[in-house]
Amino acid sequence: MALTTIDPTCAVVVIDLQKGIVSARPDTRVTDAVERSAHLADAFRRHGLPVVLVNVTGRAPGRTDAVRSRDTGRFGGGAERPSDWAELVDELGVRPGDHLITKRRRSAFHDTGLDTLLRDLGVTQVVLTGISTSSGVESTARSAADHGYHVVLATDAMVDPDAEAHRHSVERVFPKLGETATAAEVVTMLEATR
């Protein structure tokens, strides 16, 4: 689905681009996602639109089949995380007017006050970016759609450590939740509607 418009009050929501996660995946796909997310955040700031930067500090306590050993040190599974693990990456250029949300589950809407914040700001549409496409981004997109927001997924401003999971989310899931676009297409539409 092509991007049709940017609502008068649209927010960009950047998921989990934090030092502990980004530094664990040092490749060009991650660098590109960070750069494009930062570009989107700057464009939204220029137009006085909300920028929501989300980090994660925990996970649901339920048992899963996923291998936990790779998470040692990241979610309390062993060694201590570095003190700056949950800090947003410098490239995002956090500004005083940005809205910071800390989540402890996959979705940025779960027990964080994000929905209340967006409604208080009059937001009707969200543009999502971040890491990981099939986890935090997809869960947040599902929640945003469930909450009745128009959802835009900037697919080249997100990344997943599993390329097949990324492809599945982008090609199979996201078209059912909203509109997909590149970061450049979002910025072009933003400029055209302002």
BALOBA-1460 file (C-alpha; in Angstrom, 3 decimals):
// residues 194
<rec num="1" residu="m" x="0.000" y="0.000" z="0.000"/>
<rec num="2" residu="a" x="1.398" y="3.403" z="-0.907"/>
<rec num="3" residu="l" x="1.485" y="6.299" z="1.516"/>
<rec num="4" residu="t" x="-1.599" y="8.440" z="0.887"/>
<rec num="5" residu="t" x="-1.101" y="11.390" z="3.245"/>
<rec num="6" residu="i" x="0.378" y="12.674" z="6.472"/>
<rec num="7" residu="d" x="-2.316" y="13.718" z="8.947"/>
<rec num="8" residu="p" x="-2.224" y="17.249" z="10.414"/>
<rec num="9" residu="t" x="-1.063" y="15.824" z="13.743"/>
<rec num="10" residu="c" x="1.222" y="12.897" z="13.055"/>
<rec num="11" residu="a" x="3.969" y="11.600" z="15.339"/>
<rec num="12" residu="v" x="7.106" y="9.656" z="14.551"/>
<rec num="13" residu="v" x="7.714" y="6.836" z="17.034"/>
<rec num="14" residu="v" x="11.244" y="5.402" z="17.081"/>
<rec num="15" residu="i" x="11.539" y="1.968" z="18.700"/>
<rec num="16" residu="d" x="14.539" y="0.710" z="20.717"/>
<rec num="17" residu="l" x="17.369" y="2.528" z="18.954"/>
<rec num="18" residu="q" x="19.440" y="2.431" z="22.112"/>
<rec num="19" residu="k" x="23.118" y="1.887" z="22.741"/>
<rec num="20" residu="g" x="22.934" y="-1.664" z="24.103"/>
<rec num="21" residu="i" x="20.874" y="-2.981" z="21.198"/>
<rec num="22" residu="v" x="22.418" y="-1.010" z="18.331"/>
<rec num="23" residu="s" x="26.002" y="-1.747" z="19.424"/>
<rec num="24" residu="a" x="25.217" y="-5.486" z="19.500"/>
<rec num="25" residu="r" x="24.403" y="-5.372" z="15.760"/>
<rec num="26" residu="p" x="27.185" y="-3.403" z="14.057"/>
<rec num="27" residu="d" x="26.310" y="-3.712" z="10.386"/>
<rec num="28" residu="t" x="25.241" y="-1.352" z="7.630"/>
<rec num="29" residu="r" x="21.565" y="-2.316" z="7.868"/>
<rec num="30" residu="v" x="21.504" y="-1.077" z="11.468"/>
<rec num="31" residu="t" x="23.514" y="2.042" z="10.623"/>
<rec num="32" residu="d" x="21.115" y="2.831" z="7.776"/>
<rec num="33" residu="a" x="18.036" y="2.337" z="10.001"/>
<rec num="34" residu="v" x="19.492" y="4.651" z="12.648"/>
<rec num="35" residu="e" x="20.412" y="7.291" z="10.061"/>
<rec num="36" residu="r" x="16.975" y="7.226" z="8.412"/>
<rec num="37" residu="s" x="15.191" y="7.290" z="11.782"/>
<rec num="38" residu="a" x="17.256" y="10.315" z="12.823"/>
<rec num="39" residu="h" x="16.408" y="12.003" z="9.505"/>
<rec num="40" residu="l" x="12.689" y="11.405" z="10.100"/>
<rec num="41" residu="a" x="12.914" y="12.708" z="13.666"/>
<rec num="42" residu="d" x="14.627" y="15.880" z="12.415"/>
<rec num="43" residu="a" x="11.952" y="16.407" z="9.752"/>
<rec num="44" residu="f" x="9.165" y="16.031" z="12.311"/>
<rec num="45" residu="r" x="10.904" y="18.466" z="14.676"/>
<rec num="46" residu="r" x="11.257" y="21.034" z="11.865"/>
<rec num="47" residu="h" x="7.497" y="20.921" z="11.364"/>
<rec num="48" residu="g" x="6.680" y="21.048" z="15.071"/>
<rec num="49" residu="l" x="5.301" y="17.509" z="15.091"/>
<rec num="50" residu="p" x="5.761" y="15.072" z="17.990"/>
<rec num="51" residu="v" x="8.873" y="12.935" z="18.156"/>
<rec num="52" residu="v" x="8.535" y="9.929" z="20.469"/>
<rec num="53" residu="l" x="11.722" y="8.041" z="21.293"/>
<rec num="54" residu="v" x="11.230" y="4.645" z="22.923"/>
<rec num="55" residu="n" x="13.745" y="2.502" z="24.766"/>
<rec num="56" residu="v" x="13.301" y="-0.886" z="26.414"/>
<rec num="57" residu="t" x="14.454" y="-2.023" z="29.849"/>
<rec num="58" residu="g" x="12.690" y="-5.363" z="30.321"/>
<rec num="59" residu="r" x="10.607" y="-8.157" z="28.875"/>
<rec num="60" residu="a" x="7.538" y="-10.134" z="29.788"/>
<rec num="61" residu="p" x="8.315" y="-12.791" z="32.394"/>
<rec num="62" residu="g" x="6.626" y="-15.703" z="30.582"/>
<rec num="63" residu="r" x="8.598" y="-18.684" z="29.311"/>
<rec num="64" residu="t" x="9.347" y="-18.906" z="25.581"/>
<rec num="65" residu="d" x="11.051" y="-21.324" z="23.217"/>
<rec num="66" residu="a" x="13.479" y="-18.617" z="22.109"/>
<rec num="67" residu="v" x="17.066" y="-19.179" z="23.153"/>
<rec num="68" residu="r" x="17.685" y="-17.103" z="26.278"/>
<rec num="69" residu="s" x="21.470" y="-17.533" z="26.322"/>
<rec num="70" residu="r" x="21.940" y="-14.844" z="23.691"/>
<rec num="71" residu="d" x="20.070" y="-12.442" z="25.978"/>
<rec num="72" residu="t" x="22.430" y="-12.918" z="28.904"/>
<rec num="73" residu="g" x="23.345" y="-9.514" z="30.232"/>
<rec num="74" residu="r" x="20.637" y="-7.738" z="28.282"/>
<rec num="75" residu="f" x="17.483" y="-8.545" z="30.229"/>
<rec num="76" residu="g" x="18.855" y="-9.693" z="33.563"/>
<rec num="77" residu="g" x="19.902" y="-13.175" z="32.451"/>
<rec num="78" residu="g" x="23.395" y="-13.108" z="33.914"/>
<rec num="79" residu="a" x="26.158" y="-10.540" z="33.552"/>
<rec num="80" residu="e" x="25.329" y="-6.926" z="34.257"/>
<rec num="81" residu="r" x="24.425" y="-4.659" z="31.381"/>
<rec num="82" residu="p" x="26.585" y="-1.573" z="30.825"/>
<rec num="83" residu="s" x="25.161" y="1.493" z="32.592"/>
<rec num="84" residu="d" x="24.388" y="3.159" z="29.241"/>
<rec num="85" residu="w" x="22.672" y="0.078" z="27.734"/>
<rec num="86" residu="a" x="19.198" y="1.665" z="27.623"/>
<rec num="87" residu="e" x="20.366" y="5.148" z="26.552"/>
<rec num="88" residu="l" x="19.195" y="6.267" z="23.123"/>
<rec num="89" residu="v" x="21.914" y="6.389" z="20.479"/>
<rec num="90" residu="d" x="23.569" y="9.767" z="20.007"/>
<rec num="91" residu="e" x="22.621" y="9.857" z="16.322"/>
<rec num="92" residu="l" x="18.981" y="10.500" z="17.273"/>
<rec num="93" residu="g" x="20.022" y="13.876" z="18.679"/>
<rec num="94" residu="v" x="17.487" y="13.898" z="21.520"/>
<rec num="95" residu="r" x="15.982" y="17.390" z="21.952"/>
<rec num="96" residu="p" x="14.205" y="18.887" z="24.989"/>
<rec num="97" residu="g" x="10.823" y="18.780" z="23.184"/>
<rec num="98" residu="d" x="11.061" y="15.056" z="22.372"/>
<rec num="99" residu="h" x="8.848" y="12.627" z="24.264"/>
<rec num="100" residu="l" x="10.691" y="9.737" z="25.914"/>
<rec num="101" residu="i" x="8.929" y="6.443" z="26.623"/>
<rec num="102" residu="t" x="10.452" y="3.454" z="28.416"/>
<rec num="103" residu="k" x="8.829" y="0.103" z="27.779"/>
<rec num="104" residu="r" x="9.217" y="-3.209" z="29.531"/>
<rec num="105" residu="r" x="7.376" y="-5.335" z="26.961"/>
<rec num="106" residu="r" x="7.489" y="-5.652" z="23.177"/>
<rec num="107" residu="s" x="4.874" y="-3.002" z="22.408"/>
<rec num="108" residu="a" x="5.514" y="0.642" z="23.217"/>
<rec num="109" residu="f" x="1.814" y="0.915" z="24.116"/>
<rec num="110" residu="h" x="1.799" y="-1.710" z="26.889"/>
<rec num="111" residu="d" x="1.700" y="0.006" z="30.329"/>
<rec num="112" residu="t" x="3.689" y="3.053" z="29.181"/>
<rec num="113" residu="g" x="1.179" y="5.880" z="28.823"/>
<rec num="114" residu="l" x="2.007" y="6.223" z="25.111"/>
<rec num="115" residu="d" x="-1.649" y="6.144" z="24.041"/>
<rec num="116" residu="t" x="-2.561" y="8.841" z="26.581"/>
<rec num="117" residu="l" x="0.384" y="10.993" z="25.466"/>
<rec num="118" residu="l" x="-0.549" y="10.708" z="21.781"/>
<rec num="119" residu="r" x="-4.225" y="11.432" z="22.425"/>
<rec num="120" residu="d" x="-3.339" y="14.441" z="24.603"/>
<rec num="121" residu="l" x="-1.246" y="15.744" z="21.687"/>
<rec num="122" residu="g" x="-4.124" y="15.175" z="19.229"/>
<rec num="123" residu="v" x="-2.163" y="12.596" z="17.237"/>
<rec num="124" residu="t" x="-4.175" y="10.546" z="14.733"/>
<rec num="125" residu="q" x="-1.312" y="8.956" z="12.784"/>
<rec num="126" residu="v" x="2.018" y="7.399" z="13.757"/>
<rec num="127" residu="v" x="5.096" y="6.727" z="11.648"/>
<rec num="128" residu="l" x="7.073" y="3.801" z="13.065"/>
<rec num="129" residu="t" x="10.784" y="3.053" z="12.762"/>
<rec num="130" residu="g" x="13.362" y="1.134" z="14.766"/>
<rec num="131" residu="i" x="14.640" y="-2.244" z="15.814"/>
<rec num="132" residu="s" x="13.600" y="-5.091" z="15.666"/>
<rec num="133" residu="t" x="11.129" y="-5.126" z="12.805"/>
<rec num="134" residu="s" x="9.444" y="-8.399" z="13.802"/>
<rec num="135" residu="s" x="9.444" y="-7.693" z="17.520"/>
<rec num="136" residu="g" x="9.221" y="-4.187" z="19.002"/>
<rec num="137" residu="v" x="8.211" y="-2.452" z="15.779"/>
<rec num="138" residu="e" x="5.603" y="-5.018" z="14.751"/>
<rec num="139" residu="s" x="4.129" y="-5.252" z="18.269"/>
<rec num="140" residu="t" x="3.860" y="-1.479" z="18.472"/>
<rec num="141" residu="a" x="2.296" y="-1.338" z="14.991"/>
<rec num="142" residu="r" x="-0.308" y="-3.914" z="15.990"/>
<rec num="143" residu="s" x="-1.120" y="-1.961" z="19.142"/>
<rec num="144" residu="a" x="-1.294" y="1.335" z="17.250"/>
<rec num="145" residu="a" x="-3.749" y="-0.175" z="14.776"/>
<rec num="146" residu="d" x="-5.784" y="-1.655" z="17.650"/>
<rec num="147" residu="h" x="-5.899" y="1.791" z="19.275"/>
<rec num="148" residu="g" x="-7.277" y="3.281" z="16.049"/>
<rec num="149" residu="y" x="-4.272" y="5.236" z="14.779"/>
<rec num="150" residu="h" x="-3.408" y="5.481" z="11.099"/>
<rec num="151" residu="v" x="-0.119" y="3.586" z="10.927"/>
<rec num="152" residu="v" x="2.765" y="4.289" z="8.564"/>
<rec num="153" residu="l" x="5.729" y="1.928" z="8.558"/>
<rec num="154" residu="a" x="8.987" y="3.425" z="7.296"/>
<rec num="155" residu="t" x="10.365" y="0.074" z="6.209"/>
<rec num="156" residu="d" x="13.881" y="1.214" z="5.314"/>
<rec num="157" residu="a" x="14.225" y="2.889" z="8.730"/>
<rec num="158" residu="m" x="13.823" y="-0.395" z="10.570"/>
<rec num="159" residu="v" x="15.920" y="-3.510" z="10.852"/>
<rec num="160" residu="d" x="15.737" y="-7.020" z="12.260"/>
<rec num="161" residu="p" x="18.612" y="-9.373" z="13.098"/>
<rec num="162" residu="d" x="16.699" y="-12.012" z="11.119"/>
<rec num="163" residu="a" x="16.368" y="-10.921" z="7.479"/>
<rec num="164" residu="e" x="13.552" y="-13.419" z="6.835"/>
<rec num="165" residu="a" x="11.579" y="-12.155" z="9.851"/>
<rec num="166" residu="h" x="12.039" y="-8.564" z="8.586"/>
<rec num="167" residu="r" x="10.813" y="-9.554" z="5.123"/>
<rec num="168" residu="h" x="7.806" y="-11.383" z="6.566"/>
<rec num="169" residu="s" x="6.763" y="-8.376" z="8.663"/>
<rec num="170" residu="v" x="7.212" y="-5.925" z="5.789"/>
<rec num="171" residu="e" x="5.550" y="-8.026" z="3.099"/>
<rec num="172" residu="r" x="2.888" y="-9.989" z="5.000"/>
<rec num="173" residu="v" x="2.021" y="-8.212" z="8.252"/>
<rec num="174" residu="f" x="2.482" y="-4.480" z="7.745"/>
<rec num="175" residu="p" x="0.143" y="-4.098" z="4.734"/>
<rec num="176" residu="k" x="-2.654" y="-5.359" z="7.032"/>
<rec num="177" residu="l" x="-1.818" y="-2.799" z="9.738"/>
<rec num="178" residu="g" x="-1.199" y="0.371" z="7.771"/>
<rec num="179" residu="e" x="0.693" y="1.949" z="4.907"/>
<rec num="180" residu="t" x="4.312" y="1.243" z="4.090"/>
<rec num="181" residu="a" x="6.787" y="3.760" z="2.717"/>
<rec num="182" residu="t" x="10.455" y="4.634" z="2.711"/>
<rec num="183" residu="a" x="11.758" y="7.310" z="5.053"/>
<rec num="184" residu="a" x="12.335" y="9.577" z="2.040"/>
<rec num="185" residu="e" x="8.726" y="9.104" z="0.901"/>
<rec num="186" residu="v" x="7.486" y="10.045" z="4.375"/>
<rec num="187" residu="v" x="9.634" y="13.195" z="4.404"/>
<rec num="188" residu="t" x="8.493" y="14.127" z="0.880"/>
<rec num="189" residu="m" x="4.837" y="13.697" z="1.887"/>
<rec num="190" residu="l" x="5.470" y="15.623" z="5.103"/>
<rec num="191" residu="e" x="6.914" y="18.535" z="3.133"/>
<rec num="192" residu="a" x="4.048" y="18.403" z="0.622"/>
<rec num="193" residu="t" x="1.354" y="18.532" z="3.302"/>
<rec num="194" residu="r" x="2.829" y="21.381" z="5.359"/>
